[in-house]
Amino acid sequence: EMDTLSTNAQEMASSADEAAENSKQAKQKGQKGQQMAENAVNEVTDIQDTTEETVDQIEELSENMDKIDEIVDVITKVAEQTDMIAVNASVEASRAGESGESFAVVAEEIKRLAEETKDSASQIESQIKEIRDQTDSTVKKVNDTNEGVESGVETIEESIGELEEVIEQVESMDSTIQDVGEITSEQAQSSK
């Protein structure tokens, strides 16, 4: 019966050693997972910083487009005034009769250039509107992405907290298993 007790105690000690080794490996894997999650948080935070810089650059681009818009408005007004001057010059040229014919040609050319300028300004305004719409859409997508990134960081940080708790529980279990192993080894030695 002492031999059976001794054999059982040795088997329990061996099982406790195996459990302690498994516990040690689980702790190491938990720590590795925790480190990987922390690295992921750092990488995602870098992505978040980059997206914020992108939004800043897009907003700066939008401000520059506002300035271009103002310039286009001035060009449009100048073209409209030039068109009016050309119309008035044509009227005066027709009043002058034959002596005003060459002036009428110049007035007509000025009117044509004013119309082309207005058309070009209108095209520029149209392009600016398209760019602004695309910019607004891009800013919205980047902001949505940023919100997703923030949510991801929170989730990863929560996971890190959970991993820390698992590691603490494994450490506690490891300590208990070692205590059981020591007691079992002592019993195995004393029953010989």
C-alpha positions as CSV (number, residue, x, y, z in Angstrom):
1,E,0.0,0.0,0.0
2,M,3.0,2.4,0.6
3,D,4.3,1.6,-2.8
4,T,0.9,2.5,-4.3
5,L,0.9,5.8,-2.4
6,S,4.4,6.5,-3.4
7,T,3.6,5.7,-7.1
8,N,0.5,7.9,-6.9
9,A,2.4,10.7,-5.3
10,Q,5.1,10.5,-8.0
11,E,2.5,10.5,-10.7
12,M,0.8,13.5,-9.1
13,A,4.2,15.3,-8.8
14,S,4.9,14.5,-12.5
15,S,1.4,15.8,-13.5
16,A,1.9,18.9,-11.4
17,D,5.3,19.5,-13.2
18,E,3.6,19.1,-16.6
19,A,0.8,21.4,-15.5
20,A,3.4,24.0,-14.3
21,E,5.1,23.8,-17.7
22,N,1.8,24.2,-19.6
23,S,1.0,27.1,-17.3
24,K,4.4,28.7,-18.0
25,Q,3.8,28.3,-21.8
26,A,0.3,29.8,-21.6
27,K,1.8,32.8,-19.7
28,Q,4.4,33.3,-22.3
29,K,1.9,33.1,-25.1
30,G,-0.4,35.5,-23.2
31,Q,2.5,37.9,-22.9
32,K,3.4,37.5,-26.5
33,G,-0.2,38.2,-27.5
34,Q,-0.3,41.3,-25.2
35,Q,2.9,42.6,-26.9
36,M,1.5,42.0,-30.3
37,A,-1.7,43.9,-29.3
38,E,0.4,46.8,-28.0
39,N,2.3,46.8,-31.3
40,A,-1.0,46.9,-33.2
41,V,-2.2,49.8,-31.1
42,N,1.0,51.7,-32.0
43,E,0.6,50.9,-35.7
44,V,-3.0,51.9,-35.7
45,T,-2.2,55.1,-33.8
46,D,0.4,55.9,-36.6
47,I,-2.4,55.3,-39.2
48,Q,-4.7,57.6,-37.2
49,D,-2.0,60.4,-37.1
50,T,-1.5,60.0,-40.9
51,T,-5.2,60.3,-41.6
52,E,-5.4,63.4,-39.4
53,E,-2.5,64.9,-41.4
54,T,-4.3,64.1,-44.6
55,V,-7.5,65.8,-43.4
56,D,-5.4,68.9,-42.5
57,Q,-3.9,68.9,-46.0
58,I,-7.3,68.5,-47.7
59,E,-8.7,71.4,-45.6
60,E,-5.7,73.5,-46.7
61,L,-6.4,72.5,-50.3
62,S,-10.0,73.6,-49.8
63,E,-8.9,77.0,-48.5
64,N,-6.7,77.4,-51.6
65,M,-9.7,76.5,-53.8
66,D,-11.6,79.3,-52.0
67,K,-8.9,81.7,-53.1
68,I,-9.0,80.5,-56.6
69,D,-12.8,80.9,-56.5
70,E,-12.3,84.5,-55.5
71,I,-9.9,85.1,-58.4
72,V,-12.4,83.5,-60.8
73,D,-15.1,85.8,-59.6
74,V,-12.9,88.8,-60.3
75,I,-12.1,87.4,-63.8
76,T,-15.8,86.9,-64.5
77,K,-16.7,90.4,-63.4
78,V,-13.9,91.9,-65.5
79,A,-15.1,89.8,-68.5
80,E,-18.7,91.0,-68.0
81,Q,-17.6,94.6,-67.8
82,T,-15.3,94.1,-70.9
83,D,-18.3,92.6,-72.8
84,M,-20.4,95.7,-71.9
85,I,-17.6,98.0,-73.0
86,A,-17.4,96.1,-76.3
87,V,-21.1,96.4,-76.8
88,N,-21.0,100.2,-76.2
89,A,-18.0,100.5,-78.5
90,S,-19.9,98.6,-81.2
91,V,-22.8,101.0,-80.8
92,E,-20.5,104.0,-81.0
93,A,-18.6,102.5,-84.0
94,S,-21.9,102.0,-85.9
95,R,-22.9,105.7,-85.2
96,A,-19.5,106.8,-86.6
97,G,-20.4,105.1,-89.9
98,E,-17.6,104.2,-92.3
99,S,-15.0,105.8,-90.2
100,G,-16.0,103.5,-87.3
101,E,-15.9,100.2,-89.2
102,S,-12.3,99.3,-88.1
103,F,-13.2,100.2,-84.6
104,A,-16.3,98.0,-84.9
105,V,-14.0,95.0,-85.8
106,V,-11.8,95.7,-82.7
107,A,-15.0,96.0,-80.5
108,E,-16.3,92.7,-81.9
109,E,-12.9,91.0,-81.1
110,I,-12.9,92.4,-77.6
111,K,-16.5,91.1,-77.2
112,R,-15.4,87.6,-78.4
113,L,-12.4,87.5,-76.0
114,A,-14.7,88.6,-73.1
115,E,-17.1,85.8,-73.9
116,E,-14.2,83.2,-74.1
117,T,-13.0,84.6,-70.7
118,K,-16.4,84.2,-69.2
119,D,-16.7,80.6,-70.6
120,S,-13.3,79.7,-69.2
121,A,-14.1,81.2,-65.8
122,S,-17.3,79.2,-65.8
123,Q,-15.4,76.0,-66.6
124,I,-12.9,76.8,-63.8
125,E,-15.8,77.3,-61.4
126,S,-17.3,74.0,-62.5
127,Q,-14.0,72.2,-61.9
128,I,-13.6,73.8,-58.5
129,K,-17.1,72.6,-57.6
130,E,-16.2,69.0,-58.6
131,I,-12.9,69.1,-56.7
132,R,-14.7,70.6,-53.7
133,D,-17.4,67.8,-53.8
134,Q,-14.6,65.2,-54.1
135,T,-12.7,66.8,-51.3
136,D,-15.7,66.9,-49.0
137,S,-16.4,63.2,-49.8
138,T,-12.8,62.3,-49.1
139,V,-12.7,64.2,-45.8
140,K,-15.9,62.4,-44.8
141,K,-14.4,59.0,-45.7
142,V,-11.2,59.8,-43.9
143,N,-13.1,61.0,-40.8
144,D,-15.2,57.8,-40.9
145,T,-12.0,55.8,-41.2
146,N,-10.5,57.7,-38.3
147,E,-13.6,56.8,-36.2
148,G,-13.1,53.2,-37.1
149,V,-9.5,53.4,-36.2
150,E,-10.3,54.9,-32.8
151,S,-12.9,52.1,-32.2
152,G,-10.2,49.5,-33.2
153,V,-7.7,51.0,-30.8
154,E,-10.3,50.9,-28.0
155,T,-11.0,47.2,-28.8
156,I,-7.4,46.3,-28.9
157,E,-6.7,48.2,-25.6
158,E,-9.6,46.3,-24.0
159,S,-8.1,43.0,-25.3
160,I,-4.8,44.0,-23.7
161,G,-6.6,44.4,-20.4
162,E,-8.2,41.0,-20.8
163,L,-4.8,39.4,-21.7
164,E,-3.3,41.1,-18.6
165,E,-6.0,39.4,-16.4
166,V,-5.5,36.1,-18.1
167,I,-1.7,36.4,-17.5
168,E,-2.4,37.2,-13.8
169,Q,-4.7,34.2,-13.5
170,V,-2.2,31.9,-15.2
171,E,0.6,33.2,-12.8
172,S,-1.7,32.5,-9.8
173,M,-2.5,29.0,-11.2
174,D,1.2,28.4,-11.8
175,S,2.0,29.3,-8.2
176,T,-0.7,27.0,-7.0
177,I,0.5,24.2,-9.3
178,Q,4.0,24.6,-8.0
179,D,2.9,24.4,-4.4
180,V,0.9,21.2,-5.2
181,G,3.9,19.8,-7.0
182,E,6.2,20.6,-4.0
183,I,3.8,19.1,-1.5
184,T,3.3,16.0,-3.7
185,S,7.1,15.6,-4.2
186,E,7.6,15.8,-0.4
187,Q,4.9,13.2,0.1
188,A,6.5,11.0,-2.5
189,Q,9.8,11.3,-0.8
190,S,8.4,10.6,2.7
191,S,6.5,7.6,1.5
192,K,9.6,5.8,0.2
